Amino acid sequence: MTNHNRPKPDDRSDNVEKLQATIHNTLENIEAAEETLAFSSPEEKAKIQSKNKRRKEAIDGLREEIKDEAAHREH
């Protein structure tokens, strides 16, 4: 009996490109959100600034993942 539930092999060949695209999209979201600050209420401004802070932290994590992927490619 064959095992049809085998996991797919780990294909990391395009991880760096996907991570870079995610960073690019996140930066665009930060920029768009900052553009809305001028038209936002104080409560909305606080939410936007908080979300952008989390986005920037996520970008830092994504950049670390890119470094890890680059190191993985070298081996």
N, CA, C and O atoms as a Maestro MAE file, in Angstrom:
{
 s_m_m2io_version
 :::
 2.0.0
}

f_m_ct {
 s_m_title
 :::
 protein
 m_atom[300] {
  # First column is atom index #
  i_m_mmod_type
  r_m_x_coord
  r_m_y_coord
  r_m_z_coord
  i_m_residue_number
  s_m_chain_name
  s_m_pdb_residue_name
  s_m_pdb_atom_name
  i_m_atomic_number
  :::
  1 25 0.846 -1.188 0.000 1 A "MET " " N  " 7
  2 3 0.000 0.000 0.000 1 A "MET " " CA " 6
  3 2 0.890 1.250 0.000 1 A "MET " " C  " 6
  4 15 1.775 1.382 0.845 1 A "MET " " O  " 8
  5 25 0.658 2.151 -0.934 2 A "THR " " N  " 7
  6 3 1.468 3.365 -1.014 2 A "THR " " CA " 6
  7 2 0.953 4.399 -0.026 2 A "THR " " C  " 6
  8 15 -0.226 4.424 0.330 2 A "THR " " O  " 8
  9 25 1.855 5.231 0.395 3 A "ASN " " N  " 7
  10 3 1.505 6.276 1.353 3 A "ASN " " CA " 6
  11 2 1.194 7.562 0.581 3 A "ASN " " C  " 6
  12 15 2.100 8.219 0.071 3 A "ASN " " O  " 8
  13 25 -0.075 7.911 0.501 4 A "HIS " " N  " 7
  14 3 -0.497 9.113 -0.234 4 A "HIS " " CA " 6
  15 2 -0.411 10.371 0.620 4 A "HIS " " C  " 6
  16 15 -0.671 11.466 0.121 4 A "HIS " " O  " 8
  17 25 -0.061 10.244 1.864 5 A "ASN " " N  " 7
  18 3 -0.013 11.383 2.777 5 A "ASN " " CA " 6
  19 2 1.408 11.847 3.056 5 A "ASN " " C  " 6
  20 15 1.666 12.494 4.072 5 A "ASN " " O  " 8
  21 25 2.325 11.521 2.161 6 A "ARG " " N  " 7
  22 3 3.701 11.959 2.360 6 A "ARG " " CA " 6
  23 2 3.794 13.468 2.172 6 A "ARG " " C  " 6
  24 15 3.141 14.030 1.293 6 A "ARG " " O  " 8
  25 25 4.610 14.124 3.002 7 A "PRO " " N  " 7
  26 3 4.786 15.571 2.817 7 A "PRO " " CA " 6
  27 2 5.564 15.851 1.548 7 A "PRO " " C  " 6
  28 15 6.355 15.029 1.084 7 A "PRO " " O  " 8
  29 25 5.325 17.012 1.007 8 A "LYS " " N  " 7
  30 3 6.072 17.432 -0.180 8 A "LYS " " CA " 6
  31 2 7.516 17.702 0.221 8 A "LYS " " C  " 6
  32 15 7.778 18.118 1.350 8 A "LYS " " O  " 8
  33 25 8.441 17.473 -0.678 9 A "PRO " " N  " 7
  34 3 9.842 17.781 -0.356 9 A "PRO " " CA " 6
  35 2 10.007 19.278 -0.101 9 A "PRO " " C  " 6
  36 15 9.285 20.102 -0.661 9 A "PRO " " O  " 8
  37 25 10.959 19.605 0.745 10 A "ASP " " N  " 7
  38 3 11.210 20.997 1.111 10 A "ASP " " CA " 6
  39 2 11.902 21.709 -0.049 10 A "ASP " " C  " 6
  40 15 13.080 21.472 -0.314 10 A "ASP " " O  " 8
  41 25 11.168 22.578 -0.739 11 A "ASP " " N  " 7
  42 3 11.717 23.347 -1.852 11 A "ASP " " CA " 6
  43 2 11.926 24.777 -1.393 11 A "ASP " " C  " 6
  44 15 10.982 25.563 -1.324 11 A "ASP " " O  " 8
  45 25 13.154 25.103 -1.084 12 A "ARG " " N  " 7
  46 3 13.468 26.435 -0.581 12 A "ARG " " CA " 6
  47 2 14.081 27.311 -1.658 12 A "ARG " " C  " 6
  48 15 14.619 28.375 -1.350 12 A "ARG " " O  " 8
  49 25 14.013 26.898 -2.894 13 A "SER " " N  " 7
  50 3 14.719 27.592 -3.966 13 A "SER " " CA " 6
  51 2 14.247 29.026 -4.188 13 A "SER " " C  " 6
  52 15 15.033 29.875 -4.608 13 A "SER " " O  " 8
  53 25 12.990 29.302 -3.914 14 A "ASP " " N  " 7
  54 3 12.494 30.666 -4.153 14 A "ASP " " CA " 6
  55 2 12.102 31.392 -2.874 14 A "ASP " " C  " 6
  56 15 11.391 32.395 -2.930 14 A "ASP " " O  " 8
  57 25 12.551 30.908 -1.729 15 A "ASN " " N  " 7
  58 3 12.194 31.546 -0.466 15 A "ASN " " CA " 6
  59 2 12.684 32.988 -0.373 15 A "ASN " " C  " 6
  60 15 11.952 33.860 0.094 15 A "ASN " " O  " 8
  61 25 13.909 33.247 -0.812 16 A "VAL " " N  " 7
  62 3 14.451 34.607 -0.720 16 A "VAL " " CA " 6
  63 2 13.599 35.566 -1.541 16 A "VAL " " C  " 6
  64 15 13.283 36.666 -1.088 16 A "VAL " " O  " 8
  65 25 13.230 35.154 -2.742 17 A "GLU " " N  " 7
  66 3 12.403 36.015 -3.590 17 A "GLU " " CA " 6
  67 2 11.043 36.273 -2.942 17 A "GLU " " C  " 6
  68 15 10.542 37.397 -2.980 17 A "GLU " " O  " 8
  69 25 10.450 35.248 -2.353 18 A "LYS " " N  " 7
  70 3 9.155 35.421 -1.683 18 A "LYS " " CA " 6
  71 2 9.277 36.349 -0.478 18 A "LYS " " C  " 6
  72 15 8.411 37.193 -0.247 18 A "LYS " " O  " 8
  73 25 10.348 36.191 0.282 19 A "LEU " " N  " 7
  74 3 10.564 37.061 1.442 19 A "LEU " " CA " 6
  75 2 10.784 38.507 1.001 19 A "LEU " " C  " 6
  76 15 10.266 39.434 1.624 19 A "LEU " " O  " 8
  77 25 11.546 38.698 -0.067 20 A "GLN " " N  " 7
  78 3 11.781 40.050 -0.573 20 A "GLN " " CA " 6
  79 2 10.478 40.685 -1.058 20 A "GLN " " C  " 6
  80 15 10.254 41.877 -0.848 20 A "GLN " " O  " 8
  81 25 9.630 39.906 -1.697 21 A "ALA " " N  " 7
  82 3 8.339 40.426 -2.152 21 A "ALA " " CA " 6
  83 2 7.471 40.813 -0.965 21 A "ALA " " C  " 6
  84 15 6.775 41.828 -0.999 21 A "ALA " " O  " 8
  85 25 7.515 40.005 0.077 22 A "THR " " N  " 7
  86 3 6.739 40.309 1.281 22 A "THR " " CA " 6
  87 2 7.230 41.601 1.918 22 A "THR " " C  " 6
  88 15 6.425 42.428 2.346 22 A "THR " " O  " 8
  89 25 8.533 41.776 1.982 23 A "ILE " " N  " 7
  90 3 9.094 43.020 2.536 23 A "ILE " " CA " 6
  91 2 8.655 44.205 1.694 23 A "ILE " " C  " 6
  92 15 8.247 45.232 2.236 23 A "ILE " " O  " 8
  93 25 8.734 44.078 0.390 24 A "HIS " " N  " 7
  94 3 8.333 45.174 -0.505 24 A "HIS " " CA " 6
  95 2 6.861 45.550 -0.274 24 A "HIS " " C  " 6
  96 15 6.526 46.728 -0.158 24 A "HIS " " O  " 8
  97 25 6.001 44.546 -0.210 25 A "ASN " " N  " 7
  98 3 4.576 44.807 0.003 25 A "ASN " " CA " 6
  99 2 4.325 45.446 1.364 25 A "ASN " " C  " 6
  100 15 3.488 46.340 1.489 25 A "ASN " " O  " 8
  101 25 5.040 44.993 2.370 26 A "THR " " N  " 7
  102 3 4.865 45.548 3.713 26 A "THR " " CA " 6
  103 2 5.316 46.996 3.758 26 A "THR " " C  " 6
  104 15 4.665 47.828 4.391 26 A "THR " " O  " 8
  105 25 6.422 47.309 3.095 27 A "LEU " " N  " 7
  106 3 6.881 48.703 3.027 27 A "LEU " " CA " 6
  107 2 5.850 49.586 2.327 27 A "LEU " " C  " 6
  108 15 5.615 50.721 2.741 27 A "LEU " " O  " 8
  109 25 5.240 49.068 1.273 28 A "GLU " " N  " 7
  110 3 4.186 49.829 0.592 28 A "GLU " " CA " 6
  111 2 2.992 50.053 1.519 28 A "GLU " " C  " 6
  112 15 2.395 51.130 1.511 28 A "GLU " " O  " 8
  113 25 2.643 49.049 2.311 29 A "ASN " " N  " 7
  114 3 1.532 49.198 3.257 29 A "ASN " " CA " 6
  115 2 1.852 50.238 4.321 29 A "ASN " " C  " 6
  116 15 0.981 51.014 4.715 29 A "ASN " " O  " 8
  117 25 3.098 50.258 4.786 30 A "ILE " " N  " 7
  118 3 3.504 51.263 5.776 30 A "ILE " " CA " 6
  119 2 3.371 52.654 5.176 30 A "ILE " " C  " 6
  120 15 2.838 53.564 5.811 30 A "ILE " " O  " 8
  121 25 3.855 52.812 3.958 31 A "GLU " " N  " 7
  122 3 3.796 54.120 3.296 31 A "GLU " " CA " 6
  123 2 2.347 54.566 3.093 31 A "GLU " " C  " 6
  124 15 2.013 55.722 3.352 31 A "GLU " " O  " 8
  125 25 1.503 53.669 2.640 32 A "ALA " " N  " 7
  126 3 0.097 54.013 2.426 32 A "ALA " " CA " 6
  127 2 -0.576 54.390 3.740 32 A "ALA " " C  " 6
  128 15 -1.367 55.332 3.794 32 A "ALA " " O  " 8
  129 25 -0.262 53.658 4.784 33 A "ALA " " N  " 7
  130 3 -0.859 53.951 6.092 33 A "ALA " " CA " 6
  131 2 -0.393 55.308 6.601 33 A "ALA " " C  " 6
  132 15 -1.183 56.061 7.170 33 A "ALA " " O  " 8
  133 25 0.877 55.625 6.402 34 A "GLU " " N  " 7
  134 3 1.392 56.915 6.856 34 A "GLU " " CA " 6
  135 2 0.751 58.074 6.104 34 A "GLU " " C  " 6
  136 15 0.571 59.159 6.658 34 A "GLU " " O  " 8
  137 25 0.408 57.841 4.838 35 A "GLU " " N  " 7
  138 3 -0.262 58.883 4.061 35 A "GLU " " CA " 6
  139 2 -1.650 59.186 4.620 35 A "GLU " " C  " 6
  140 15 -2.135 60.308 4.473 35 A "GLU " " O  " 8
  141 25 -2.292 58.224 5.252 36 A "THR " " N  " 7
  142 3 -3.630 58.443 5.804 36 A "THR " " CA " 6
  143 2 -3.609 59.112 7.170 36 A "THR " " C  " 6
  144 15 -4.654 59.533 7.667 36 A "THR " " O  " 8
  145 25 -2.437 59.217 7.782 37 A "LEU " " N  " 7
  146 3 -2.352 59.804 9.121 37 A "LEU " " CA " 6
  147 2 -2.904 61.222 9.168 37 A "LEU " " C  " 6
  148 15 -3.553 61.595 10.145 37 A "LEU " " O  " 8
  149 25 -2.663 62.010 8.141 38 A "ALA " " N  " 7
  150 3 -3.103 63.408 8.131 38 A "ALA " " CA " 6
  151 2 -4.620 63.534 8.182 38 A "ALA " " C  " 6
  152 15 -5.145 64.560 8.615 38 A "ALA " " O  " 8
  153 25 -5.323 62.498 7.744 39 A "PHE " " N  " 7
  154 3 -6.778 62.548 7.679 39 A "PHE " " CA " 6
  155 2 -7.442 61.706 8.762 39 A "PHE " " C  " 6
  156 15 -8.653 61.486 8.726 39 A "PHE " " O  " 8
  157 25 -6.653 61.236 9.721 40 A "SER " " N  " 7
  158 3 -7.165 60.298 10.715 40 A "SER " " CA " 6
  159 2 -7.433 60.978 12.052 40 A "SER " " C  " 6
  160 15 -6.822 61.989 12.399 40 A "SER " " O  " 8
  161 25 -8.362 60.390 12.782 41 A "SER " " N  " 7
  162 3 -8.636 60.857 14.138 41 A "SER " " CA " 6
  163 2 -7.488 60.420 15.046 41 A "SER " " C  " 6
  164 15 -6.694 59.560 14.664 41 A "SER " " O  " 8
  165 25 -7.394 60.995 16.228 42 A "PRO " " N  " 7
  166 3 -6.323 60.599 17.144 42 A "PRO " " CA " 6
  167 2 -6.331 59.086 17.440 42 A "PRO " " C  " 6
  168 15 -5.272 58.470 17.557 42 A "PRO " " O  " 8
  169 25 -7.522 58.499 17.558 43 A "GLU " " N  " 7
  170 3 -7.608 57.059 17.830 43 A "GLU " " CA " 6
  171 2 -7.083 56.250 16.635 43 A "GLU " " C  " 6
  172 15 -6.344 55.279 16.795 43 A "GLU " " O  " 8
  173 25 -7.486 56.677 15.444 44 A "GLU " " N  " 7
  174 3 -7.025 55.988 14.238 44 A "GLU " " CA " 6
  175 2 -5.519 56.142 14.062 44 A "GLU " " C  " 6
  176 15 -4.838 55.200 13.655 44 A "GLU " " O  " 8
  177 25 -4.998 57.334 14.371 45 A "LYS " " N  " 7
  178 3 -3.553 57.561 14.275 45 A "LYS " " CA " 6
  179 2 -2.800 56.598 15.180 45 A "LYS " " C  " 6
  180 15 -1.787 56.023 14.781 45 A "LYS " " O  " 8
  181 25 -3.296 56.426 16.396 46 A "ALA " " N  " 7
  182 3 -2.634 55.525 17.339 46 A "ALA " " CA " 6
  183 2 -2.640 54.094 16.808 46 A "ALA " " C  " 6
  184 15 -1.645 53.379 16.921 46 A "ALA " " O  " 8
  185 25 -3.767 53.681 16.228 47 A "LYS " " N  " 7
  186 3 -3.851 52.324 15.670 47 A "LYS " " CA " 6
  187 2 -2.900 52.143 14.498 47 A "LYS " " C  " 6
  188 15 -2.220 51.123 14.390 47 A "LYS " " O  " 8
  189 25 -2.858 53.135 13.626 48 A "ILE " " N  " 7
  190 3 -1.984 53.075 12.453 48 A "ILE " " CA " 6
  191 2 -0.522 53.024 12.892 48 A "ILE " " C  " 6
  192 15 0.258 52.220 12.381 48 A "ILE " " O  " 8
  193 25 -0.160 53.881 13.835 49 A "GLN " " N  " 7
  194 3 1.227 53.904 14.289 49 A "GLN " " CA " 6
  195 2 1.611 52.589 14.961 49 A "GLN " " C  " 6
  196 15 2.732 52.107 14.796 49 A "GLN " " O  " 8
  197 25 0.691 52.018 15.710 50 A "SER " " N  " 7
  198 3 0.947 50.735 16.353 50 A "SER " " CA " 6
  199 2 1.120 49.628 15.319 50 A "SER " " C  " 6
  200 15 2.026 48.800 15.421 50 A "SER " " O  " 8
  201 25 0.244 49.629 14.330 51 A "LYS " " N  " 7
  202 3 0.329 48.606 13.288 51 A "LYS " " CA " 6
  203 2 1.610 48.760 12.482 51 A "LYS " " C  " 6
  204 15 2.251 47.765 12.141 51 A "LYS " " O  " 8
  205 25 1.991 49.996 12.173 52 A "ASN " " N  " 7
  206 3 3.224 50.211 11.420 52 A "ASN " " CA " 6
  207 2 4.443 49.780 12.231 52 A "ASN " " C  " 6
  208 15 5.425 49.293 11.671 52 A "ASN " " O  " 8
  209 25 4.377 49.958 13.541 53 A "LYS " " N  " 7
  210 3 5.473 49.492 14.393 53 A "LYS " " CA " 6
  211 2 5.602 47.972 14.285 53 A "LYS " " C  " 6
  212 15 6.709 47.447 14.173 53 A "LYS " " O  " 8
  213 25 4.479 47.276 14.320 54 A "ARG " " N  " 7
  214 3 4.501 45.812 14.183 54 A "ARG " " CA " 6
  215 2 4.992 45.409 12.791 54 A "ARG " " C  " 6
  216 15 5.719 44.426 12.648 54 A "ARG " " O  " 8
  217 25 4.598 46.160 11.779 55 A "ARG " " N  " 7
  218 3 5.053 45.869 10.417 55 A "ARG " " CA " 6
  219 2 6.574 46.005 10.316 55 A "ARG " " C  " 6
  220 15 7.239 45.174 9.698 55 A "ARG " " O  " 8
  221 25 7.111 47.048 10.923 56 A "LYS " " N  " 7
  222 3 8.566 47.259 10.886 56 A "LYS " " CA " 6
  223 2 9.297 46.144 11.629 56 A "LYS " " C  " 6
  224 15 10.369 45.712 11.206 56 A "LYS " " O  " 8
  225 25 8.723 45.682 12.725 57 A "GLU " " N  " 7
  226 3 9.316 44.562 13.450 57 A "GLU " " CA " 6
  227 2 9.269 43.294 12.599 57 A "GLU " " C  " 6
  228 15 10.210 42.500 12.605 57 A "GLU " " O  " 8
  229 25 8.180 43.110 11.874 58 A "ALA " " N  " 7
  230 3 8.052 41.946 10.994 58 A "ALA " " CA " 6
  231 2 9.102 42.006 9.884 58 A "ALA " " C  " 6
  232 15 9.683 40.984 9.518 58 A "ALA " " O  " 8
  233 25 9.339 43.192 9.355 59 A "ILE " " N  " 7
  234 3 10.348 43.355 8.311 59 A "ILE " " CA " 6
  235 2 11.721 42.959 8.848 59 A "ILE " " C  " 6
  236 15 12.491 42.303 8.147 59 A "ILE " " O  " 8
  237 25 12.032 43.348 10.071 60 A "ASP " " N  " 7
  238 3 13.307 42.952 10.668 60 A "ASP " " CA " 6
  239 2 13.426 41.430 10.712 60 A "ASP " " C  " 6
  240 15 14.478 40.871 10.402 60 A "ASP " " O  " 8
  241 25 12.346 40.773 11.097 61 A "GLY " " N  " 7
  242 3 12.342 39.311 11.141 61 A "GLY " " CA " 6
  243 2 12.495 38.695 9.762 61 A "GLY " " C  " 6
  244 15 13.201 37.700 9.597 61 A "GLY " " O  " 8
  245 25 11.844 39.276 8.781 62 A "LEU " " N  " 7
  246 3 11.953 38.776 7.406 62 A "LEU " " CA " 6
  247 2 13.371 38.933 6.877 62 A "LEU " " C  " 6
  248 15 13.872 38.066 6.161 62 A "LEU " " O  " 8
  249 25 14.013 40.034 7.229 63 A "ARG " " N  " 7
  250 3 15.400 40.239 6.786 63 A "ARG " " CA " 6
  251 2 16.327 39.197 7.421 63 A "ARG " " C  " 6
  252 15 17.274 38.734 6.785 63 A "ARG " " O  " 8
  253 25 16.052 38.835 8.668 64 A "GLU " " N  " 7
  254 3 16.830 37.768 9.313 64 A "GLU " " CA " 6
  255 2 16.608 36.438 8.596 64 A "GLU " " C  " 6
  256 15 17.547 35.664 8.413 64 A "GLU " " O  " 8
  257 25 15.370 36.175 8.192 65 A "GLU " " N  " 7
  258 3 15.080 34.948 7.447 65 A "GLU " " CA " 6
  259 2 15.831 34.922 6.118 65 A "GLU " " C  " 6
  260 15 16.316 33.872 5.696 65 A "GLU " " O  " 8
  261 25 15.926 36.075 5.463 66 A "ILE " " N  " 7
  262 3 16.672 36.141 4.203 66 A "ILE " " CA " 6
  263 2 18.135 35.788 4.450 66 A "ILE " " C  " 6
  264 15 18.740 35.063 3.659 66 A "ILE " " O  " 8
  265 25 18.704 36.292 5.536 67 A "LYS " " N  " 7
  266 3 20.092 35.948 5.872 67 A "LYS " " CA " 6
  267 2 20.226 34.446 6.090 67 A "LYS " " C  " 6
  268 15 21.183 33.829 5.622 67 A "LYS " " O  " 8
  269 25 19.269 33.859 6.800 68 A "ASP " " N  " 7
  270 3 19.297 32.415 7.042 68 A "ASP " " CA " 6
  271 2 19.209 31.638 5.736 68 A "ASP " " C  " 6
  272 15 19.925 30.658 5.532 68 A "ASP " " O  " 8
  273 25 18.323 32.087 4.856 69 A "GLU " " N  " 7
  274 3 18.162 31.410 3.560 69 A "GLU " " CA " 6
  275 2 19.449 31.531 2.733 69 A "GLU " " C  " 6
  276 15 19.859 30.572 2.080 69 A "GLU " " O  " 8
  277 25 20.076 32.693 2.762 70 A "ALA " " N  " 7
  278 3 21.315 32.883 2.010 70 A "ALA " " CA " 6
  279 2 22.395 31.958 2.555 70 A "ALA " " C  " 6
  280 15 23.160 31.374 1.787 70 A "ALA " " O  " 8
  281 25 22.460 31.823 3.867 71 A "ALA " " N  " 7
  282 3 23.433 30.915 4.477 71 A "ALA " " CA " 6
  283 2 23.126 29.470 4.097 71 A "ALA " " C  " 6
  284 15 24.040 28.678 3.868 71 A "ALA " " O  " 8
  285 25 21.849 29.129 4.032 72 A "HIS " " N  " 7
  286 3 21.444 27.768 3.666 72 A "HIS " " CA " 6
  287 2 21.836 27.452 2.226 72 A "HIS " " C  " 6
  288 15 22.224 26.324 1.923 72 A "HIS " " O  " 8
  289 25 21.739 28.423 1.353 73 A "ARG " " N  " 7
  290 3 22.081 28.228 -0.065 73 A "ARG " " CA " 6
  291 2 23.572 27.975 -0.247 73 A "ARG " " C  " 6
  292 15 23.979 27.261 -1.163 73 A "ARG " " O  " 8
  293 25 24.385 28.564 0.631 74 A "GLU " " N  " 7
  294 3 25.829 28.434 0.522 74 A "GLU " " CA " 6
  295 2 26.301 27.026 0.880 74 A "GLU " " C  " 6
  296 15 27.404 26.632 0.503 74 A "GLU " " O  " 8
  297 25 25.485 26.271 1.596 75 A "HIS " " N  " 7
  298 3 25.922 24.937 2.063 75 A "HIS " " CA " 6
  299 2 25.475 23.863 1.133 75 A "HIS " " C  " 6
  300 15 25.753 22.687 1.368 75 A "HIS " " O  " 8
  :::
 }
 m_bond[299] {
  # First column is bond index #
  i_m_from
  i_m_to
  i_m_order
  :::
  1 1 2 1
  2 2 3 1
  3 3 4 2
  4 3 5 1
  5 5 6 1
  6 6 7 1
  7 7 8 2
  8 7 9 1
  9 9 10 1
  10 10 11 1
  11 11 12 2
  12 11 13 1
  13 13 14 1
  14 14 15 1
  15 15 16 2
  16 15 17 1
  17 17 18 1
  18 18 19 1
  19 19 20 2
  20 19 21 1
  21 21 22 1
  22 22 23 1
  23 23 24 2
  24 23 25 1
  25 25 26 1
  26 26 27 1
  27 27 28 2
  28 27 29 1
  29 29 30 1
  30 30 31 1
  31 31 32 2
  32 31 33 1
  33 33 34 1
  34 34 35 1
  35 35 36 2
  36 35 37 1
  37 37 38 1
  38 38 39 1
  39 39 40 2
  40 39 41 1
  41 41 42 1
  42 42 43 1
  43 43 44 2
  44 43 45 1
  45 45 46 1
  46 46 47 1
  47 47 48 2
  48 47 49 1
  49 49 50 1
  50 50 51 1
  51 51 52 2
  52 51 53 1
  53 53 54 1
  54 54 55 1
  55 55 56 2
  56 55 57 1
  57 57 58 1
  58 58 59 1
  59 59 60 2
  60 59 61 1
  61 61 62 1
  62 62 63 1
  63 63 64 2
  64 63 65 1
  65 65 66 1
  66 66 67 1
  67 67 68 2
  68 67 69 1
  69 69 70 1
  70 70 71 1
  71 71 72 2
  72 71 73 1
  73 73 74 1
  74 74 75 1
  75 75 76 2
  76 75 77 1
  77 77 78 1
  78 78 79 1
  79 79 80 2
  80 79 81 1
  81 81 82 1
  82 82 83 1
  83 83 84 2
  84 83 85 1
  85 85 86 1
  86 86 87 1
  87 87 88 2
  88 87 89 1
  89 89 90 1
  90 90 91 1
  91 91 92 2
  92 91 93 1
  93 93 94 1
  94 94 95 1
  95 95 96 2
  96 95 97 1
  97 97 98 1
  98 98 99 1
  99 99 100 2
  100 99 101 1
  101 101 102 1
  102 102 103 1
  103 103 104 2
  104 103 105 1
  105 105 106 1
  106 106 107 1
  107 107 108 2
  108 107 109 1
  109 109 110 1
  110 110 111 1
  111 111 112 2
  112 111 113 1
  113 113 114 1
  114 114 115 1
  115 115 116 2
  116 115 117 1
  117 117 118 1
  118 118 119 1
  119 119 120 2
  120 119 121 1
  121 121 122 1
  122 122 123 1
  123 123 124 2
  124 123 125 1
  125 125 126 1
  126 126 127 1
  127 127 128 2
  128 127 129 1
  129 129 130 1
  130 130 131 1
  131 131 132 2
  132 131 133 1
  133 133 134 1
  134 134 135 1
  135 135 136 2
  136 135 137 1
  137 137 138 1
  138 138 139 1
  139 139 140 2
  140 139 141 1
  141 141 142 1
  142 142 143 1
  143 143 144 2
  144 143 145 1
  145 145 146 1
  146 146 147 1
  147 147 148 2
  148 147 149 1
  149 149 150 1
  150 150 151 1
  151 151 152 2
  152 151 153 1
  153 153 154 1
  154 154 155 1
  155 155 156 2
  156 155 157 1
  157 157 158 1
  158 158 159 1
  159 159 160 2
  160 159 161 1
  161 161 162 1
  162 162 163 1
  163 163 164 2
  164 163 165 1
  165 165 166 1
  166 166 167 1
  167 167 168 2
  168 167 169 1
  169 169 170 1
  170 170 171 1
  171 171 172 2
  172 171 173 1
  173 173 174 1
  174 174 175 1
  175 175 176 2
  176 175 177 1
  177 177 178 1
  178 178 179 1
  179 179 180 2
  180 179 181 1
  181 181 182 1
  182 182 183 1
  183 183 184 2
  184 183 185 1
  185 185 186 1
  186 186 187 1
  187 187 188 2
  188 187 189 1
  189 189 190 1
  190 190 191 1
  191 191 192 2
  192 191 193 1
  193 193 194 1
  194 194 195 1
  195 195 196 2
  196 195 197 1
  197 197 198 1
  198 198 199 1
  199 199 200 2
  200 199 201 1
  201 201 202 1
  202 202 203 1
  203 203 204 2
  204 203 205 1
  205 205 206 1
  206 206 207 1
  207 207 208 2
  208 207 209 1
  209 209 210 1
  210 210 211 1
  211 211 212 2
  212 211 213 1
  213 213 214 1
  214 214 215 1
  215 215 216 2
  216 215 217 1
  217 217 218 1
  218 218 219 1
  219 219 220 2
  220 219 221 1
  221 221 222 1
  222 222 223 1
  223 223 224 2
  224 223 225 1
  225 225 226 1
  226 226 227 1
  227 227 228 2
  228 227 229 1
  229 229 230 1
  230 230 231 1
  231 231 232 2
  232 231 233 1
  233 233 234 1
  234 234 235 1
  235 235 236 2
  236 235 237 1
  237 237 238 1
  238 238 239 1
  239 239 240 2
  240 239 241 1
  241 241 242 1
  242 242 243 1
  243 243 244 2
  244 243 245 1
  245 245 246 1
  246 246 247 1
  247 247 248 2
  248 247 249 1
  249 249 250 1
  250 250 251 1
  251 251 252 2
  252 251 253 1
  253 253 254 1
  254 254 255 1
  255 255 256 2
  256 255 257 1
  257 257 258 1
  258 258 259 1
  259 259 260 2
  260 259 261 1
  261 261 262 1
  262 262 263 1
  263 263 264 2
  264 263 265 1
  265 265 266 1
  266 266 267 1
  267 267 268 2
  268 267 269 1
  269 269 270 1
  270 270 271 1
  271 271 272 2
  272 271 273 1
  273 273 274 1
  274 274 275 1
  275 275 276 2
  276 275 277 1
  277 277 278 1
  278 278 279 1
  279 279 280 2
  280 279 281 1
  281 281 282 1
  282 282 283 1
  283 283 284 2
  284 283 285 1
  285 285 286 1
  286 286 287 1
  287 287 288 2
  288 287 289 1
  289 289 290 1
  290 290 291 1
  291 291 292 2
  292 291 293 1
  293 293 294 1
  294 294 295 1
  295 295 296 2
  296 295 297 1
  297 297 298 1
  298 298 299 1
  299 299 300 2
  :::
 }
}
